[in-house]
Amino acid sequence: MLIVVAPDKFKGTLTGAEVAASISAGVRQALPQARTLTVPVADGGEGTLAAALECGFVQHHARVSGPTGEQVRAAWGLSGHTAIVEMAEASGLDRLAGGVKDALGASSLGTGQLIAAALDAGATEIILGVGGSACTDGGAGMLQGLGAKLLDAAGNEVARGGGPLGTLHRVELSGLDPRIAATSFTLAADVENPLTGSNGAAFVFAPQKGASDAQVIELDAALGRFARALGAELGEQHISGIAASPGAGAAGGVGFAALAVLGATRRRGIDVVLELTGLEAALEGAVAVFTGEGSLDTQSLEGKTPVGVAQLAAAHGIPVYAICGRNQLSTEQATSAGFTAVRSLLELEPDVARCMSEGGSLVQRAATLLAQEFLAANAANA
């Protein structure tokens, strides 16, 4: 009896690998005869690199600029000529010095430097996983890390961050790393937001990065100025179309720069990761799949890890059981998403602090309960 265990991380509590180990232990407690196969997955954001490393990518490190200029040691992965660059490693909220947010000054420079490190190692295909970013700079910093120049009216380099883009006059791409032209880029991003406007990067995501209402307006205007400057370099109609396209607003607008300048192809993050990890092949012969993440809610329905796993398993007629820290889906929503049953840690322990501190044991208990449900359902159908 093969049961595939394919969860995402429980952010701030357990890594994907730790969740998978706890689920496997819980399943075997109820089904000692079962063989579990663990495949930690992610949705293209934080945790994507960890999932790639679990399936054979080799970890590398580079010293790059953090979101507010401090040097950080960032990890990335390589398999053959394919590299995984996770933006959060270099430019994420977790990389902020002392956790202090800088809505106007945070930059994606380190992400560009991390891409350069992958190019130096011979990568010709780069998967850029975005999510958890600290900046709203439209990917300007990322381009600077790859050799672009952003100049004000006096010909001086503008300062890093989204706010200083308000003084941007011209973008020079002549110094852009020439290897980019021979490199295939994939933007792993689920968000549908455009670069600017009421549904754009600044208005929707900048408040999470510390922006006040006035700063949100300033950042939105600065992103528009950046897009127009790039349009003068690459063609106004072409760039305006990309700026308005779904995904351009991902990760504070890094999606825009990746699509417009790096020539990236946007794909659902979960699809990229499921392909990398070979989950579909792992499903052969499986009688059930166990998945999960920290929170199951309406955002999960838009392509987060458990739903992506459930959709793939459903195509093979395999029941899916989900474990989460918190479940905000109705029974109807959970069923429509493809879950046979869902258990949340808060059902077992209503104290949130204890849920986090005892996450591993609670995930194991939830897995045992779900495995018992699976056993009962199979007995009833026998």
C-alpha positions in Angstrom: 0.0 0.0 0.0 1.7 3.2 -1.2 0.7 6.6 0.2 2.3 9.7 -1.3 3.0 12.6 1.1 3.4 15.9 -0.7 3.0 18.9 1.6 4.2 22.5 1.6 5.8 24.2 4.6 3.9 25.5 7.6 5.5 29.0 7.5 7.1 30.0 10.7 6.6 26.5 12.2 7.7 23.6 10.0 9.6 23.2 6.8 8.1 21.1 4.0 10.4 18.2 4.8 9.5 18.4 8.5 5.7 18.4 7.7 6.3 15.4 5.4 8.1 13.5 8.1 5.4 14.1 10.6 2.6 13.1 8.2 4.5 9.9 7.3 4.9 9.0 10.9 1.2 9.6 11.6 0.1 7.6 8.6 2.2 4.6 9.6 0.8 4.7 13.1 -2.7 4.0 11.7 -1.5 2.0 8.7 1.7 0.1 9.7 1.6 -1.9 6.5 1.7 1.3 4.4 4.7 2.5 2.5 5.0 6.3 2.4 6.8 8.2 -0.3 7.5 11.9 0.6 7.7 14.6 -2.0 7.9 18.0 -0.3 6.5 20.6 -2.7 5.8 24.4 -2.9 3.9 26.9 -4.9 6.8 28.8 -6.5 7.4 31.2 -3.6 9.2 30.5 -0.4 10.0 26.8 0.0 10.5 26.3 -3.7 14.3 26.0 -3.3 13.9 23.5 -0.5 11.6 21.4 -2.6 14.1 21.5 -5.5 17.0 20.5 -3.2 14.9 17.5 -1.9 14.6 16.2 -5.5 18.3 16.5 -6.5 19.2 20.1 -7.0 22.6 21.0 -5.5 22.7 24.0 -3.1 25.0 26.9 -3.8 25.5 30.2 -2.0 26.4 33.7 -2.9 27.1 36.9 -1.0 24.6 39.5 -2.3 22.9 42.7 -1.2 19.9 42.3 1.1 16.8 44.4 0.6 18.2 47.4 2.4 21.8 47.0 1.4 23.3 44.7 4.1 25.2 41.8 2.7 23.5 38.4 3.1 24.5 34.8 2.3 21.8 33.6 -0.1 21.2 30.1 -1.3 20.2 29.0 -4.8 20.0 25.6 -6.5 21.5 24.0 -9.7 20.8 20.8 -11.5 22.7 20.5 -14.8 22.1 23.8 -16.5 18.9 24.6 -14.7 19.0 27.0 -11.7 16.4 27.8 -9.1 16.6 31.3 -7.8 14.2 32.1 -4.9 13.7 35.8 -4.5 13.0 35.6 -0.8 16.6 34.3 -0.2 18.0 37.7 -1.3 15.3 40.2 -1.2 12.7 38.8 1.2 11.0 40.2 4.2 12.9 37.7 6.3 16.2 39.3 5.1 15.4 42.7 6.5 18.1 43.8 9.0 16.4 43.6 12.4 13.1 43.0 10.7 12.8 46.7 10.0 10.7 47.4 6.9 11.7 50.1 4.4 8.8 50.4 2.0 10.5 53.1 -0.2 14.1 52.0 0.0 14.0 48.2 -0.2 15.5 46.9 -3.4 15.6 43.7 -5.4 19.3 44.2 -6.2 20.3 41.0 -4.5 17.9 39.0 -6.7 19.7 40.2 -9.8 23.1 39.4 -8.2 21.8 35.9 -7.4 20.8 35.4 -11.0 24.3 36.6 -12.0 25.8 33.9 -9.7 23.7 31.3 -11.5 24.8 32.5 -14.9 28.4 32.4 -13.6 27.9 28.7 -12.8 26.8 28.0 -16.3 23.0 28.1 -15.9 21.1 28.5 -19.2 17.6 28.0 -17.7 16.6 29.9 -14.6 13.4 29.5 -12.7 12.7 32.6 -10.7 10.5 31.9 -7.7 8.9 35.0 -6.3 7.1 35.6 -3.1 7.7 37.1 0.3 9.6 40.1 -1.1 10.4 43.2 0.9 10.5 45.6 -2.0 8.2 47.5 -4.4 10.8 48.6 -7.0 9.4 47.0 -10.2 12.4 44.8 -10.4 14.6 47.8 -11.1 17.1 46.6 -8.5 17.2 43.2 -10.1 18.1 44.8 -13.4 20.8 46.9 -11.8 22.2 43.7 -10.3 22.5 42.4 -13.9 24.2 45.5 -15.3 21.4 48.0 -16.2 21.8 51.6 -15.2 19.0 53.8 -13.9 19.8 57.5 -14.3 18.2 60.7 -13.2 17.9 63.9 -15.3 21.5 64.8 -14.4 22.9 61.5 -15.5 23.4 60.2 -12.0 22.4 56.7 -10.8 19.2 56.9 -8.8 19.2 55.4 -5.3 18.0 51.9 -4.7 14.3 51.2 -3.9 10.9 51.9 -5.3 10.7 55.5 -3.9 13.7 56.9 -5.7 12.3 55.7 -9.1 10.2 58.9 -8.8 13.4 60.7 -10.0 14.1 58.3 -12.8 14.8 59.8 -16.2 16.4 57.1 -18.3 17.1 53.4 -18.3 20.3 52.1 -20.0 20.3 48.5 -20.8 23.4 48.4 -22.9 25.4 47.1 -20.0 23.0 44.3 -19.3 24.7 40.9 -18.9 24.8 39.5 -22.5 24.3 36.0 -21.2 20.7 36.9 -20.5 19.8 36.7 -24.2 20.9 33.1 -24.4 19.1 32.1 -21.1 15.6 30.9 -20.7 13.7 32.4 -17.8 10.6 31.1 -16.1 8.7 33.4 -13.7 7.0 31.2 -11.1 4.2 33.5 -10.0 0.5 32.9 -9.1 -0.7 36.5 -8.6 -2.7 38.1 -11.4 -2.0 41.7 -10.5 -0.7 44.2 -13.1 2.2 46.6 -12.3 0.3 49.7 -11.4 -3.2 51.0 -10.6 -5.7 50.1 -7.8 -5.0 46.4 -8.3 -1.3 46.8 -8.9 1.9 46.0 -6.9 1.9 49.1 -4.7 -1.8 49.3 -3.8 -2.2 45.6 -3.1 1.1 44.5 -1.7 3.1 47.5 -0.5 1.1 47.9 2.8 2.4 44.5 3.8 5.9 45.8 3.3 5.4 48.8 5.6 4.0 51.4 3.2 1.7 54.1 4.5 -1.3 55.3 2.4 0.8 58.2 1.1 3.8 55.9 0.3 1.5 53.6 -1.6 0.5 56.4 -3.9 4.2 57.5 -4.2 5.3 54.0 -5.1 2.5 53.5 -7.7 3.5 56.7 -9.4 7.2 55.7 -9.3 6.4 52.3 -10.8 4.6 54.0 -13.6 7.6 56.3 -14.2 9.8 53.2 -14.4 7.6 51.6 -16.9 7.6 54.7 -19.1 11.4 54.9 -18.9 11.7 51.3 -20.0 9.2 52.0 -22.8 11.4 54.6 -24.1 14.2 52.0 -24.3 12.2 49.0 -25.5 9.1 50.4 -27.1 6.2 52.1 -25.4 3.4 49.9 -26.7 5.3 46.7 -25.9 6.1 47.8 -22.4 2.7 49.2 -21.6 1.2 45.9 -22.6 3.5 43.9 -20.3 2.9 46.4 -17.4 -0.9 45.7 -17.7 -0.5 42.0 -18.0 -1.4 39.5 -15.2 1.7 38.8 -13.1 3.5 42.0 -13.8 2.8 43.1 -10.2 4.2 40.0 -8.7 6.8 40.5 -5.9 6.6 44.3 -5.9 6.8 44.4 -9.7 9.7 42.1 -10.2 7.4 40.1 -12.4 7.3 43.2 -14.7 11.0 43.4 -15.1 11.3 39.6 -15.6 8.7 39.6 -18.3 9.8 42.9 -20.0 13.6 42.6 -19.9 14.5 39.0 -19.1 11.9 37.7 -21.6 10.5 35.4 -18.9 7.6 33.1 -19.4 5.1 33.2 -16.6 3.8 29.9 -15.2 1.8 28.9 -12.1 4.3 28.3 -9.4 2.7 25.0 -8.3 2.9 23.7 -11.9 6.6 24.5 -12.0 7.3 22.8 -8.7 5.2 19.7 -9.4 7.1 19.2 -12.7 10.5 19.7 -11.0 9.7 17.2 -8.2 8.2 14.6 -10.5 5.1 14.2 -8.4 3.0 12.8 -11.2 5.4 9.9 -11.7 5.5 9.3 -7.9 1.7 8.9 -7.9 1.9 5.6 -9.9 0.4 2.9 -7.7 -0.6 5.2 -4.9 -3.8 4.6 -3.0 -3.9 8.0 -1.3 -2.2 11.4 -1.2 -1.6 13.5 1.9 -0.8 17.2 1.5 -1.1 20.4 3.5 0.1 23.9 4.3 -0.2 26.4 7.1 -3.5 27.8 6.1 -6.3 26.6 3.8 -8.4 29.6 2.7 -9.8 31.2 -0.5 -6.2 32.1 -1.6 -5.4 28.4 -1.6 -8.1 27.9 -4.3 -6.1 30.1 -6.6 -3.3 27.6 -7.1 -1.6 27.1 -3.8 0.2 23.9 -3.1 -2.5 21.6 -1.6 -5.0 22.4 -4.4 -2.4 21.9 -7.1 -1.6 18.5 -5.6 -5.3 17.7 -5.3 -5.9 18.6 -8.9 -3.0 16.4 -10.1 -4.1 13.4 -7.9 -7.7 13.8 -9.0 -6.6 13.3 -12.6 -5.4 9.9 -11.5 -8.5 9.1 -9.4 -6.5 9.2 -6.1 -8.2 10.5 -2.9 -6.4 13.5 -1.2 -6.3 14.2 2.5 -5.2 17.7 3.7 -3.7 18.9 6.9 -3.4 22.6 7.8 -2.8 24.8 10.7 -6.1 26.7 10.1 -8.9 25.8 7.8 -11.2 28.6 6.5 -12.7 26.6 3.6 -16.3 25.4 3.8 -17.0 21.7 3.3 -18.3 22.5 -0.1 -15.2 24.5 -1.0 -12.9 21.8 0.3 -14.7 19.1 -1.7 -14.7 21.2 -4.9 -11.0 21.7 -4.5 -10.5 18.0 -4.5 -10.0 17.1 -0.9 -11.6 13.9 0.5 -11.1 15.2 4.1 -9.4 18.1 5.9 -8.0 18.3 9.4 -6.7 21.5 11.0 -4.3 21.7 13.9 -6.6 24.1 15.6 -9.2 21.4 15.8 -6.8 19.4 17.9 -5.3 22.3 19.9 -7.2 25.6 19.9 -4.3 27.6 21.4 -2.4 29.1 18.5 0.9 29.4 20.4 0.8 25.7 21.3 -0.1 24.8 17.7 3.1 26.4 16.5 5.3 25.1 19.3 3.9 21.6 19.0 3.3 21.6 15.3 5.2 18.4 14.5 3.3 16.2 16.9 0.0 17.8 16.0 0.6 17.2 12.3 1.3 13.6 13.2 -1.9 13.2 15.2 -3.9 14.8 12.3 -2.3 12.4 9.8 -3.2 9.4 12.0 -6.9 10.6 12.2 -7.1 11.0 8.5 -5.4 7.7 7.8 -8.0 6.1 10.0 -10.7 7.8 7.9 -9.1 6.4 4.8 -9.0 2.9 6.3 -12.7 3.2 7.3 -13.7 4.4 3.9 -11.9 1.5 2.2 -13.4 -1.0 4.6 -16.9 0.4 3.8 -16.3 0.1 0.1 -14.7 -3.3 0.2 
